[in-house]
Amino acid sequence: MIGFYAYPIDGEWVVARSSLPALSIGEVITAIDNELLDSFYQRNRQYISGSDERWRRRAFFEAPYLFPPRFTVTLKDGRKIDVARQGAFQWPGSDAKANQTSRRADGVAILRIPAFNPAVFEDSAVEFLKTLGPVKALIIDVRGNHGGSTPGNLVDALMDRPYRWKAESTSANIAVLRAWGIVGKHPEYSWTSDVQKPSHPLYPGPLYILVDGGCFSACEDFLVPFKDNHRAVIIGERTGGSTGQPYSQRFGNGMGFSVSTKREYFPDGSPFEGIGVAPDIEVRTMAADLKSGNDPVMAKALELIAKAAAEKK
């Protein structure tokens, strides 16, 4: 690992996470080993998986194997920082151990879910809802959640109205069909979600979901039903627009590849890949926000909750 993560904001590569003492969140990176960062990115972009250019740029610093074992980072203010790759590779989010939960004094509950793999993240989220009790509103934060397994039980626990999953199709007879035991029976397979009926939701109250470009795969599976039926207010930035159910091949030497075997669509049949889930209310996190520790997305959710509560009085 390289000890930090950065992604583009308004054309500049901004540090969003860092465990390096010399590199602060909000700093702007301009070069790697004296090569302009955009040039370094263009040389390596062919090795980055992504449904579109936006996603590739977002994922670039999550691929540490694209960087030299030791390299120098140049910052916008001219400072240079030496970086050494250390430790074993970890998929983004795999270092998370548990969900983060809190209850504010104003009656708002917050549930932060960093991943949907392993299953303990979904299971503990459902358990949290069972013990939630009366609250003014619930905020679920899935920013940076790279997915895992589709959290169907969590969706069921939050739905108070009919809902639909994504539609999908594949012409492949591997991965999807193999997993479902129907290899060779269907040369081409398509599926449109039936309307699901809610069944005793654990939390039927006001719901707000925070999202960003780091939300994809099973995280987007989670969001689509709420976007489709307007059960929740989705706030933040457009998600990645990824698809899944890959066919994977490993070569036994630490290398391998995965290739997607299906296309996914919104429940109404409109394109999903490379588009993602658009927020109902767009709120961008800027470099200044990262540097100061401000969270405009959370602030917007709290503002809307307070406004809704005031209108009820």
N, C-alpha and C positions, 0 to 999 in steps of 0.2 A: 504494500500500500504506500501511497505517496504522502499521506498525512493531511491532505486538504482536498476540498472540492470547490470548483468554480463553474459558473455557467454564464452565458451572455445576457446582459441587460442593456438595452439601447446601444448595441454594437460594441460593448466593452465586456471583457471577461472578468467577472466579479467573484471574489471569494465568498462562498456561502457557509462553509464549515472549515475549521482548521484546528489541528492539534499541535501545530508548530508554533512555538513561542514567538518567533520572529515574524510570523505571518498572521495578520488580523483579519477577521471577518469584515467585509466591505472594501478591502483593498482591491485595486484593479491590476491585473497581470497584463503586461504588454509583450513579453518575449520569453522564449525558452531557449537557453544556451545561445543568447544573442540573436536568435531567429525570431522575427515577428510571429506572435502567437497565431494569427490568422493563417500565415504561411505554413507553420508547423501543423496546424489543424488540417489544412487542405492536403498536405502530404499523407496524412494518416486517416482521413475520413472514410476511405474505402474499406477500412477494417472495422468500422463501427456499424452495428446493427441498428436500424431505425426505420420507421414507416415514412419519415420525411426528414428534411434538412433540419427543421426545428428540433426534432427529437435527437438527431445525431449530435448536434451541438450541445444539447442538454446532457447527453450521456458521455461526452468526450473525457472528462476528468474522472469518470467512473470506470475507465479502462486503463489502469496503471501500467499494463504491459506495453502500451504504446509509447511510454516514456523511457528514457535511458535509466540504467540503475542509479546513476548520479547525474544531476543536472542543476542548472542555475535558473532561477526565476527572476525576471526583471519586472519591477513594479512601476506604475505610472509616475511615481515621485522620484524615480531613478535608482532606488535601492535595489540591491541584488541579494538574493537569498539562496543558499545552497540547500538542495533537497536530496535525500537518499531514500530509495525505495526500501521498505523494511517489512518483515513479517510475511505471513501467508496471505494470498489473495482472498478477499471476502466479497461476496456479492453485496451491493449496496443494501443496507437495511438488515443484513444478516447478523449484525452485532447487537441489534435491539433485543432486549430480554423480556420486556413486558409492555403492555399498554400503560399510558399515563392518564390518570383520572383526577378530577378535582371538582369541588362544589364551591362556587363563589357565594359571598355573603348576600348578593342580590338575588339568589335563588336560581342561578344558571349553572347547569352541570356541563362539564367539558370532558370528552372522551377522545384521547389521541391514540390512533391505531397506526403504528409504524410499518406494519407488514401483515399479510394474510398467510404467511407460512413461517413457522409451523402452525398447526391448528389451534394452539393455545391462545393465539391472538384473538381469533373469532370467538372461541369458547369463553374466554374471560370477558370479552365485550358483552356477550349475552348474559353472563352472570352479573355484570355490572348493572344491566338494565333490570334484572330481576329484583335488585335491592335499591333501585334508584329512588323510589318514592315520589311524592309530589315535587315538581320543579317548575320554574317559570318557562324554561326552554332547555333544549339539549343541543350542544354544539359537538359535532363529530369532525375531527381534524384528520384527514388522510393525505395531507401534503407530503410528498416524497415517498409515499407508499408504493413500492414496486410490485405488489401483488403476491401471488402464491396460488391458493386455491379459492375458487369463487365462494364467497361467504353467504351461501343461501340461507342458513339459519339466522344470521344477523339481519338480513333483509326481511325475512319473515317476522322477526321480533319487532321491527320498526314500522311495518306497513299497516295502515288503517284503511286502505282502499285497494281496488283491483290494480294489478300491475303486470308488466310484461318484461321478459328478458330480451337480450339481443337476438337477432336472426343471424343465421350463418349458412354457409354452403362450402362444399369441397368436392373436387373431382378425384381426390387421392384415395387409395385404399390402404393407407398406412396411418399410424398414429390414432386419429380419431376413430376410424372404423375398427382398427385392431383393439383399441381400448374397450369398445362397445361390443366386441365379439361378432362383428358383421363384415369381416374382411371378405371381399369378393362377391358379396351379395348385392351391393349397390355401387355401380360404376361411378355414379354421381349422386351426391347426397345434399339435400337442402333441408333447412329446418326453420320454421317460423314459430315464434313463441306464442302459445295460447295465453289467454288472459288468466292470471292466477288470482284466486280470491284470498283475501287476508284471513288469518285464523288466529284469533286471540293475541293481538300484538301486545308486547310487554310495555311498549312506550308509544302511545298514540298522540302525544303532545307536540308542540311546536318544535321543528327540527331544522337545523342549519348545518350544512356540510361544507368544509373548507377544502379547496383543491388547488393544485398547481400542475405545471408541466412534468413534474416528477411522479405523477400518479398514472400508472398504466397497468395493463394486464388485469389481474383479478380485482385490482382497485377500481378499474373502469367498469368491470362487470357489476361491482357493487353500486356504482353511481347511476348506470343507465336506467334501471327501473324508477329511481327517484326523479331523474330528469324527464322521463317519459310521462309520468303521471302527476308531476308537480307536488309530490308529497313533502319534499324538502326544498328549502331555499339554498341553492348552490352558489358559493361565493369564492372568488379568487381568480385563477388563470386557467385557460384551456388545458385539458389533460393531453396525454401523449398521443392517443389514437393508435394504440397497439392492438395486435391480435395474438392468438396463442395456439395452444394444442400443437406444439412442435414435434416433429420427428427428429430424434437425436441420434447421433452416431459418435461413439468414443473410440479412439485408436489405441488406448492403453499406454500412451506415452505422455499423458497430461494434456493432449490436444483432442479436439473434437469439433463438431458443428451441430447446429440445430436449424431446421428450416420449417417455417410455418406451413401447415397443411390445410388451412381453411381461411375463408374470408368471412368477416363479420360485418354486420350492418345494424343500424338502429332498428328498433321494433317496427318502425314504419317503412323499412326497406331502404332508407337513405344511407349513403356511404358513411363509414365510421373510421376506417383505417387512414392514418395520416391526418385525421380531422379532430377526433377526440370529442370529449364532452365539454361544451361551452358553458361557462358559469351563467347563472341567471343574473348575477351582478358581478361585473369584472372589477377586480381590485388588484393592481400590480404592486409587487414588492420591489422597491428600487434599491440601488446601491446605498443610498443614504439611510434607508430603513435598516438594512443589514448592519451597517456600521454603527448605528445608534441603538440597535436592539429593539426598534419599534416593530410592531406587527400590525400593519394596516388592515390585513384581511380579518384577523380576530377582532380588531377594533370596529370594523364595519358590521360584523355579526352582532357584537354587543350593542352597537348603536341601533340596529334594526329591532333587536329584542326589547330594548328600553322604549323605543318609539311605539312598538306594538302594545306594550304594557300600559303606556300612558294613554293610548287611544281607547283602551278598554275601560278606563276609569271615568 
